[in-house]
Amino acid sequence: MKFDEVIGQEEVKERLLQMVREDRVPHALLLCGPAGSGKLALATAFACHLIAESTRRPSLMGMEIDPQAEAMLAKLEHPDLHFSYPTIKTSSMGSEHQPVSDDFARQWRELMLQSPYLSMDQWMAAMDATNQQAIITAAESDELGRKLSLKSSQGGYKVCVIWQPERMNLASANKLLKLLEEPPRQTVFVMVSEVPERLLETIRSRTQRISVKRIETQTIEEALVQRRALEHDDAHRIARLADGSWPRALEALDSDNESQQFLEVFMSLMRFAYSQKLVELKQWSEDVAAFGREKQKRMLSYFMRQVRENFIFNFGKPELNYQTRSEEDFSQNFSRFINEANVLGICELFEKALRDIGQNANGKIVFFDLALQTIILIKKK
């Protein structure tokens, strides 16, 4: 992977490249920032660049990177490039086996080659996880110590990218700390964290921290036009909705994405409630009660955002609205039903349902009550 594949983040790219140019690469880096900002992409591009630069050899054309090394790095298969990430224990593993990254190397490489902008949900799905908690085990730290103690295959750097190190258990963290205190020769650790405060203070103190900000809206818009061939208006809408996250922008492009499903569920609720169709509302409540609790919570959060957007829509200030084209099309006719008389009541209704679901209340009861209350509130003027 190369730096030009990373969306935006020019300031961080230049800082990393300058470290290489000036030969002052620290033995441990900590890239921190919000989800979707491209931390893992930056870490991978930096690791590939560092390894590639160390393979430069004299040629008729000057100093050239070893083409074989470049080919291996493009496939993330270079022997000096290591990845460590949270894993789960599957039913096929023995009782004494602690899962390590190598157990899921194929899934990791396939996902990374598709896009290095990963979410934990995507990674859990790739591992076929159900209710397990993904962690970095002590066995993983032992395995890293073994791999990194080996001599570099081409005499250059060995780089280990650790994704979400905050998911290390205590035993793993203590073993990693020992590696950071006495790092193997020419070894660089690049940790990629969204919650760095969960790391041991002794680990954080041994790293050079680099903060990665959200991607600028204009940068996402330009990337959507250039890489996804979107029209400028559609790219602008999606970039604003993405809120600095490239994966969120890509999700908005998917016609089958969750937000589109939630919009359809929201429209059904409001239409049935306005028409006082009790049979349909009962079926609606049973349908959404069948969603998992985490999905129900995301849905209710989406509902609250739509109430806010429809209320703002009435002011005729498009720069204040953050909606997709399909959401705006619905708001053209629906927004007048969200007004000063009911906007707070509807939001409080959804907030209460969100609390109840979070406390494991019966979904069918919660959502049918929500539907009945919506009948009353939607008619207020």
Residue pairs with C-beta under 8 A, 6 or more apart in sequence:
1 41
1 44
1 45
1 48
1 73
1 74
1 76
1 116
2 45
2 48
2 49
3 13
3 16
3 17
3 45
3 46
3 49
5 41
5 45
5 116
6 13
6 38
6 41
6 42
6 45
7 38
7 41
7 117
7 215
7 219
7 220
7 223
7 246
8 38
8 215
8 216
8 219
8 220
8 223
9 37
9 38
9 42
9 212
9 213
9 215
12 31
12 42
12 210
12 212
13 42
13 45
15 210
16 42
16 46
16 49
16 210
17 49
19 25
19 26
20 49
20 50
20 53
25 50
25 157
25 188
26 188
26 207
26 208
27 180
27 183
27 187
27 188
27 189
28 180
28 183
28 188
28 189
28 190
28 191
28 206
28 207
28 208
29 43
29 46
29 188
29 189
29 190
29 191
29 207
29 208
29 209
29 210
30 191
30 193
30 196
30 199
30 204
30 207
30 208
30 209
30 210
31 39
31 42
31 43
31 190
31 191
31 192
31 193
31 210
31 212
32 39
32 193
32 194
32 196
32 209
32 210
32 211
32 212
33 39
33 194
33 211
33 212
33 213
33 214
34 194
34 214
34 244
34 245
35 119
35 194
35 245
35 247
36 117
36 119
36 214
36 215
36 242
36 244
36 245
36 246
36 247
36 248
37 212
37 213
37 214
37 215
37 244
37 245
37 246
38 116
38 117
38 212
38 215
38 246
39 192
39 193
39 194
39 212
40 116
40 117
40 118
40 161
40 163
40 192
41 116
41 117
42 212
43 161
43 163
43 190
43 192
44 76
44 112
44 116
44 161
46 159
46 190
47 81
47 159
47 161
47 188
47 190
48 73
48 78
48 81
50 156
50 157
50 159
50 188
51 69
51 73
51 78
51 80
51 81
51 154
51 156
51 157
51 159
52 65
52 66
52 69
52 70
52 73
53 65
53 156
54 152
54 154
54 155
54 156
54 157
55 65
55 66
55 69
55 70
55 154
55 156
56 63
56 64
56 65
56 66
57 63
57 64
57 66
66 154
69 78
69 154
72 78
72 79
73 81
75 109
75 113
76 83
76 109
76 112
76 113
77 109
78 153
79 153
80 152
80 153
80 154
80 156
80 157
80 158
80 159
81 159
81 161
82 144
82 147
82 148
82 158
82 159
82 160
82 161
83 101
83 105
83 108
83 112
83 160
83 161
83 162
83 163
84 101
84 136
84 140
84 144
84 160
84 161
84 162
84 163
84 165
85 101
85 104
85 108
85 123
85 136
85 162
85 163
85 164
86 120
86 123
86 134
86 135
86 136
86 163
86 164
86 167
87 99
87 100
87 101
87 103
87 104
87 127
87 134
87 135
87 136
87 137
87 140
88 99
88 124
88 127
88 129
88 132
88 133
88 134
89 97
89 98
89 99
89 132
90 99
90 103
90 127
90 128
93 99
93 103
98 137
98 138
98 139
98 140
99 137
99 139
99 140
100 137
100 139
100 140
100 143
101 108
101 140
101 143
102 143
104 126
104 127
107 126
107 127
108 123
108 126
110 126
111 118
111 122
111 123
111 126
112 118
115 247
115 250
117 246
117 247
117 250
118 163
118 247
119 247
120 134
120 164
123 134
124 134
127 134
134 167
135 167
135 168
135 169
135 172
136 162
136 164
136 165
136 167
136 168
136 169
136 172
137 169
137 171
137 172
138 169
138 171
138 172
138 175
140 172
141 168
141 171
141 172
141 173
141 175
141 176
141 179
142 175
144 160
144 176
144 179
145 175
145 179
147 160
148 158
148 160
148 179
148 183
148 184
148 187
149 184
152 158
152 186
156 186
157 186
157 187
157 188
158 184
158 186
158 187
158 188
159 187
159 188
159 189
159 190
160 187
160 188
160 189
160 190
161 190
161 192
162 176
162 189
162 190
162 191
162 192
163 192
164 192
164 193
164 194
165 173
165 176
165 191
165 192
165 193
165 199
165 203
166 193
166 194
166 195
166 196
166 198
166 199
168 176
168 199
173 199
173 200
173 203
174 200
176 203
177 200
177 202
177 203
177 206
179 189
180 189
180 203
180 206
180 207
181 206
183 189
189 207
191 199
191 207
193 199
196 204
196 209
213 244
214 243
214 244
214 245
215 242
215 244
215 245
215 246
216 244
217 239
217 240
217 242
217 244
218 239
220 238
220 239
220 242
220 244
220 246
220 249
221 232
221 235
221 236
221 238
221 239
222 235
223 246
223 249
224 230
224 234
224 235
224 238
224 239
224 249
224 253
225 231
225 232
225 235
228 235
228 253
230 238
230 253
234 325
237 323
237 324
237 325
238 249
238 252
238 253
238 324
239 249
240 322
241 248
241 249
241 252
241 322
241 323
241 324
242 248
242 249
242 252
251 257
251 258
251 259
252 259
252 324
254 260
258 295
258 298
259 302
259 324
260 326
262 298
262 299
262 302
262 303
263 302
263 306
263 326
263 327
263 330
265 284
265 287
265 288
265 299
266 302
266 303
266 306
267 330
267 334
268 280
268 284
269 281
269 284
269 303
269 371
269 374
270 334
270 337
270 374
270 378
272 280
272 281
272 284
272 371
273 281
273 371
273 374
273 375
273 378
274 337
274 375
274 378
274 379
276 375
281 368
281 371
281 372
281 375
282 368
282 371
284 367
284 371
285 364
285 367
285 368
285 370
285 371
286 364
286 367
288 296
288 299
288 363
288 367
289 296
289 363
289 364
289 366
289 367
290 363
291 299
291 363
293 357
293 358
293 360
293 363
296 357
296 363
297 354
297 357
297 358
300 350
300 353
300 354
300 357
301 354
303 350
304 347
304 350
304 351
304 354
306 327
307 338
307 343
307 346
307 347
307 350
308 347
309 321
309 322
309 323
309 327
309 331
310 331
310 334
310 335
310 337
310 338
311 335
311 338
311 339
311 343
312 320
312 321
313 321
313 323
313 328
313 331
313 335
314 335
314 336
314 338
314 339
321 328
321 331
323 331
337 378
338 346
339 380
339 381
341 380
341 381
342 377
342 378
342 380
345 377
345 380
346 374
346 377
346 378
349 370
349 373
349 374
349 377
350 370
353 366
353 367
353 369
353 370
356 366
357 363
357 366
